[in-house]
Amino acid sequence: MGCSSSKQQTISSPATTTTTTTSKTPANTPVKAGGRSSTKDTPSSSAKGNGEGKKFDTEYSRGKKLGEGAFSVVVEATKKDTNDSFAVKVVTKSKLTKEDEIALKDEINILNELRHQHIIRLYDVFEEAQYWYLVTEKMTGGELFDRIVSKSYYNEKEARDVCKILFEAVGYCHSKCVAHRDLKPENLLLRSEDSDSDIKIADFGFAKKVLTPNSLTTQCGTPGYVAPEILEGIAYDTKSDMWSLGVIIYIILGGYPPFIEQNQRDLFRKIRKGQYEFHDVYWGTVSPEAKDLISCLLTVQPSKRLTAQQALQHSWIMKDASVLATQDLGTNLAELRKYNAKRKFKAAVNAVIMANKMTSLGVNFKADLE
C-alpha cells in the first residue's frame, strides 16, 4: 500500500531545539533504549526540533533511569514550568554512525507527524553538542501482554477489543504513509495501570515513510513477526505490518506463536511458505471468524493480505460483543502465560545481542535464508 500523492515533510513541534543532524536508537518506547541503523531505504528530509536555543536541563529536571541500550539511556524527567512527568531518551551522538543519524531523523519526523490516541507521543526534541533528547509520554502500565496474562478470566470479546485498537492505530499510520516495520508484543504498551484499553504502539525506530507502493528494501524487523516479503528480499510496503499484526492476533487468541522452531533457518522457511496451523486443542473452541481473520492476514502474497481498514470491517471485529464474551479463552490464557515468560527472557538476551537494524533479524540471518 503506497501513498504516492503525499509528500514527505519536515515537521517541527512547538518547543525544542533545531535539528539538522539525526540519530536513532533501537527502541522508541519509554522503557527501552538502544541503537539502530538504516542503510537501503531513501533518507527523509532533515528533522527539526522545538524551542530553538534552549537546553534540555534548563527545561527539565532529570529523574531515575528507566532503561538503557547500546546508544542511549531512557530517564524520567519533569518539565520545570508545569511539573508534568515524561520519559526521555538520551542518545549519545559519539556512538552513532551516519546511518544511525539518518534513522533518528526519520524517527523524529515521523513521530512529530503522528497524533493518535493509541500511538506514543513525542513532545519535545533537543539537539545539543553531545546528546539528543527525545521527550515522550511516560508509559507506566507495562506491556500489553503482561496485562493480559495477569487476568484470571479471558474471552474473545477482550481479545477482539484489543485487536480493534491495534487495527485503528496501524491504519492511522498507514493513512499517513508510515510503515512501522517492527510490530511485536514488546512495542505494545499501556499508559497506566488503571486502564486495559489505553494501549499505545511504541518504538518507531524502524519506521519509514512509504511514498509509493513497494518502495522499501531494508531487511529489518524481529524474527517470528517479520513478513515473508522482507525475508525474500523483495521491495515491500505497509502491508508488511499487517502480517505482523496477524502473528500478534494469533498469539493473543491461541496463546502461542504461529511460527516457532528451534532454529532460525526452519523458522524463516515456514514464514516464507506461510506454513502454520490452528491446533485443535487450542483453537477448537475459537470462533471460525477469528481464525478467518488471521488467515486473511497471514497471507504470503501481500496484494491478497487485508489492509487495516478491511480488517476493521471483518465479521469477527464487527461481531456482537455479548456473543464474543461467551467465547472463553481460559485454556489459551494459560498457554499465553508460558509463552510470555519465554518471550521476555529471550527479549532480554536479544537486547544485548542486537544492536542495529541490519542485525535485528539475526547476525547470520542471510545464511538462515538459504
C-alpha positions as a printed Julia matrix, in Angstrom:
370×3 Matrix{Float64}:
   0.0     0.0    0.0
   1.54    3.26  -1.06
   0.54    6.88  -0.78
   2.08    8.24  -3.92
   0.18   11.52  -3.76
   1.61   12.58  -0.43
   4.84   14.43   0.15
   7.29   13.83   2.91
   7.66   16.88   5.1
   9.83   18.03   7.92
   7.64   18.66  10.93
   8.67   20.79  13.84
   6.79   20.64  17.11
   6.24   23.59  19.36
   9.15   23.63  21.78
  12.6    22.19  21.07
  15.95   22.77  19.5
  16.6    22.98  15.78
  17.75   19.67  14.37
  19.9    19.23  11.34
  21.68   16.01  12.18
  19.95   12.76  13.04
  20.44    9.67  15.03
  18.41    6.72  16.04
  18.25    4.14  18.72
  16.66    0.75  18.63
  13.87    1.46  20.95
  11.48    4.34  20.99
   9.48    3.08  23.88
   9.84    4.98  27.12
  11.26    1.92  28.85
  13.79    0.69  26.32
  16.8     2.11  24.59
  19.41    1.18  22.04
  20.73    1.92  18.54
  19.72    1.01  15.01
  20.99    1.88  11.61
  19.27    2.45   8.31
  21.02    1.78   5.05
  18.95    0.97   1.99
  15.75    2.98   2.25
  15.72    6.54   0.96
  16.53    9.05   3.73
  13.87   11.62   4.52
  14.31   15.34   4.96
  16.09   16.8    7.95
  14.47   16.52  11.32
  13.59   19.57  13.33
  13.02   20.13  16.99
  11.4    22.83  19.07
  12.45   25.63  21.37
  15.43   26.83  19.39
  18.44   27.64  21.52
  17.03   26.13  24.7
  18.88   23.48  26.69
  17.26   20.3   27.94
  18.42   20.74  31.53
  17.06   24.27  31.56
  13.59   23.0   30.71
  13.51   19.64  32.54
  14.66   18.11  35.81
  16.09   14.59  35.46
  14.8    11.67  37.49
  15.52    7.95  37.73
  16.78    5.8   34.88
  14.07    3.74  33.16
  16.12    1.78  30.64
  19.42    1.58  28.79
  20.75    0.4   25.43
  23.8     0.47  23.23
  23.41    4.09  22.1
  21.03    5.63  24.6
  19.54    5.73  28.05
  15.91    6.43  28.96
  15.3     8.58  32.04
  12.32   10.03  33.81
  12.13   13.82  33.64
   9.84   16.56  34.93
   9.11   19.75  32.99
  10.01   22.57  35.31
   7.26   25.02  34.41
   4.37   22.52  34.51
   5.63   19.73  36.79
   4.47   17.18  34.17
   6.38   13.9   34.04
   7.84   12.41  30.84
  10.18    9.7   29.62
  13.27   11.0   27.84
  15.56    9.05  25.53
  19.08   10.48  25.77
  21.1     9.49  22.69
  24.89    9.74  22.75
  25.99   11.26  19.46
  29.51    9.85  19.53
  28.16    6.3   19.46
  26.16    6.82  16.28
  27.12    6.07  12.71
  25.93    8.32   9.9
  23.24    5.74   9.14
  22.1     5.88  12.77
  21.81    9.64  12.47
  19.65    9.32   9.35
  17.49    6.78  11.17
  16.87    9.05  14.15
  15.97   11.85  11.77
  13.3     9.62  10.24
  12.06    8.66  13.68
  11.72   12.26  14.85
   9.98   13.4   11.67
   7.53   10.52  11.77
   6.68   10.85  15.47
   6.24   14.59  15.11
   3.67   13.94  12.39
   1.68   11.21  14.16
  -1.11   12.31  16.5
  -3.27    9.38  17.58
  -4.57    8.3   20.97
  -3.02    4.84  20.56
   0.42    5.93  19.33
   3.14    7.08  21.69
   3.51   10.87  21.63
   6.75   12.75  21.05
   6.55   16.11  22.83
   9.99   17.62  22.58
  13.34   17.18  20.83
  16.62   18.8   21.85
  19.85   18.55  19.9
  22.91   19.55  21.91
  26.65   19.18  21.38
  26.97   15.63  22.72
  23.4    14.34  23.03
  19.97   14.16  21.52
  16.99   14.3   23.9
  13.64   12.84  22.8
  10.86   13.68  25.25
   7.91   11.26  25.08
   4.89   10.48  27.18
   5.68    8.14  30.06
   4.13    4.69  29.92
   3.53    3.3   33.4
   1.19    0.41  32.65
   3.77   -2.03  31.32
   3.44   -4.27  28.28
   0.04   -5.26  26.9
   0.83   -8.97  27.04
   1.8    -8.73  30.71
  -1.61   -7.19  31.42
  -3.43   -9.93  29.51
  -1.65  -12.8   31.28
  -2.42  -11.23  34.66
  -6.14  -11.73  34.06
  -7.99  -14.52  35.84
 -10.59  -14.7   33.06
 -10.15  -14.03  29.35
 -12.58  -14.21  26.44
 -12.85  -13.35  22.75
 -14.53  -10.02  23.42
 -11.48   -8.81  25.35
  -9.18  -10.11  22.62
 -11.31   -8.5   19.89
 -11.32   -5.13  21.65
  -7.5    -5.16  21.75
  -7.25   -6.16  18.08
  -9.64   -3.38  17.04
  -7.43   -0.8   18.76
  -4.34   -2.17  17.0
  -6.02   -2.06  13.59
  -7.16    1.52  14.19
  -3.69    2.69  15.25
  -1.84    0.88  12.46
  -4.45    2.03   9.96
  -3.78    5.61  11.04
  -0.03    5.1   10.49
  -0.7     3.71   7.04
  -3.01    6.62   6.2
  -0.01    8.83   6.95
   2.14    6.64   4.66
   4.14    5.26   7.58
   5.23    1.63   7.89
   6.16    0.69  11.46
   8.2    -2.4   10.47
   8.67   -3.8   13.96
   5.25   -4.57  15.41
   5.6    -7.09  18.24
   4.39   -7.54  21.84
   7.29   -5.56  23.33
   6.14   -2.49  21.42
   2.53   -2.59  22.63
   2.42   -0.66  25.89
  -0.18    0.58  28.35
  -0.23    4.18  29.5
  -1.39    3.43  33.03
  -2.16    0.64  35.45
  -5.82    1.71  35.61
  -6.97    1.07  32.03
  -6.74   -2.02  29.81
  -7.71   -0.05  26.71
  -5.2     2.82  26.85
  -2.84    0.93  24.55
  -0.01    2.69  22.73
   2.12    1.48  19.84
   5.71    2.44  20.61
   9.23    2.09  19.21
   9.22    3.74  15.8
  12.95    3.1   15.43
  12.4     1.12  12.21
   9.51    3.23  10.9
   9.74    4.57   7.37
   7.71    6.71   5.03
   6.14    4.79   2.12
   5.5     7.34  -0.61
   4.99    4.8   -3.4
   3.92    1.13  -3.28
   6.68   -1.43  -2.75
   9.39    1.18  -2.18
  11.09   -0.23   0.93
  14.01   -2.65   0.68
  15.79   -2.83   4.05
  15.51   -6.29   5.59
  14.66   -5.49   9.19
  12.24   -6.49  11.92
  12.05   -9.23  14.52
  12.21  -12.98  13.77
   8.81  -14.58  14.22
   6.94  -11.37  13.35
   8.68  -10.36  10.1
   6.71  -10.64   6.86
   7.79  -13.15   4.18
   8.39  -10.46   1.54
  11.02   -8.88   3.79
  12.79  -12.22   4.17
  12.61  -12.78   0.43
  14.48   -9.53  -0.13
  11.86   -8.05  -2.44
  10.52   -4.5   -2.27
   7.65   -4.08   0.18
   5.41   -1.5    1.86
   2.89   -1.08   4.68
   1.31   -4.49   4.07
   4.28   -5.99   5.97
   2.78   -4.52   9.16
  -0.45   -6.42   8.54
   1.43   -9.72   8.55
   2.98   -8.79  11.9
  -0.48   -7.99  13.26
  -1.63  -11.4   12.07
   1.1   -13.02  14.15
   0.22  -10.9   17.2
  -3.5   -11.71  16.91
  -2.72  -15.42  16.56
  -0.79  -15.23  19.84
  -3.48  -13.15  21.59
  -6.11  -15.77  20.74
  -4.12  -19.0   20.71
  -1.55  -18.33  23.41
   1.49  -19.24  21.31
   3.05  -18.04  18.0
   2.11  -19.46  14.59
   5.73  -19.78  13.51
   8.06  -21.29  16.08
  11.07  -23.51  15.5
  14.2   -24.46  17.39
  16.45  -22.88  14.76
  16.04  -19.72  12.72
  16.57  -21.42   9.37
  13.44  -23.55   9.85
  11.56  -20.57  11.28
  12.27  -18.43   8.23
  11.39  -21.31   5.88
   7.95  -21.64   7.47
   7.34  -17.9    7.38
   8.29  -17.65   3.71
   5.91  -20.5    2.85
   3.2   -19.33   5.25
   3.14  -22.72   6.97
   1.13  -22.63  10.18
  -1.95  -24.36  11.56
  -4.73  -23.99  14.1
  -4.15  -26.86  16.52
  -7.5   -28.19  17.67
  -6.54  -28.46  21.34
  -6.22  -24.65  21.49
  -8.3   -23.49  18.53
 -11.21  -25.9   18.64
 -13.38  -23.5   20.62
 -12.17  -20.28  18.99
 -14.77  -18.79  16.66
 -14.36  -19.53  12.93
 -14.49  -15.81  12.14
 -11.42  -15.15  14.29
  -9.46  -17.86  12.51
 -10.58  -16.48   9.15
  -9.3   -13.01  10.05
  -5.89  -14.45  10.94
  -5.8   -16.4    7.68
  -6.55  -13.2    5.76
  -3.57  -11.53   7.44
  -1.06  -14.4    7.33
  -1.26  -14.48   3.55
   2.12  -14.76   1.86
   1.14  -12.63  -1.14
   0.93   -9.02   0.14
  -1.62   -7.98  -2.5
  -4.08  -10.53  -1.09
  -3.48   -9.52   2.53
  -6.09   -7.38   4.27
  -5.44   -3.7    4.86
  -6.11   -2.27   8.31
  -9.36   -0.71   7.1
 -10.51   -4.0    5.6
  -9.64   -5.78   8.84
 -11.82   -3.34  10.79
 -14.75   -4.39   8.6
 -14.14   -8.11   9.12
 -17.03  -10.13  10.56
 -15.13  -11.05  13.75
 -14.27   -7.41  14.53
 -17.91   -6.46  13.87
 -19.4    -9.39  15.83
 -21.76   -8.71  18.74
 -19.87   -8.2   21.99
 -22.29  -10.31  24.04
 -21.65  -13.3   21.76
 -17.87  -12.93  21.89
 -17.99  -12.64  25.69
 -19.24  -16.22  25.87
 -16.19  -17.5   23.97
 -13.85  -18.48  26.82
 -10.09  -18.43  26.18
  -9.05  -19.76  29.59
  -7.05  -22.71  28.28
  -5.2   -20.49  25.83
  -4.54  -17.89  28.53
  -2.53  -20.5   30.45
  -0.52  -21.17  27.29
   0.0   -17.43  26.76
   1.43  -17.12  30.27
   4.08  -19.71  29.42
   4.88  -18.11  26.08
   5.06  -14.62  27.59
   7.62  -15.73  30.18
   9.82  -17.27  27.47
   9.4   -14.22  25.25
  10.53  -11.79  27.93
  13.62  -13.85  28.73
  14.56  -14.05  25.06
  13.95  -10.32  24.57
  16.32   -9.53  27.43
  19.04  -11.61  25.78
  18.43  -10.13  22.33
  18.55   -6.59  23.71
  22.23   -7.21  24.4
  22.98   -9.0   21.13
  21.02   -6.97  18.56
  22.46   -3.51  18.16
  21.12   -2.25  14.84
  18.66   -2.66  12.01
  20.84   -4.91   9.91
  21.2    -7.46  12.72
  17.65   -7.24  14.01
  16.77  -10.47  12.15
  19.88  -12.21  13.49
  23.57  -11.7   12.88
  23.67  -14.55  10.32
  20.14  -14.24   9.01
  21.23  -14.29   5.34
  22.65  -17.76   5.85
  19.4   -18.82   7.53
  17.51  -17.92   4.35
  19.46  -20.37   2.18
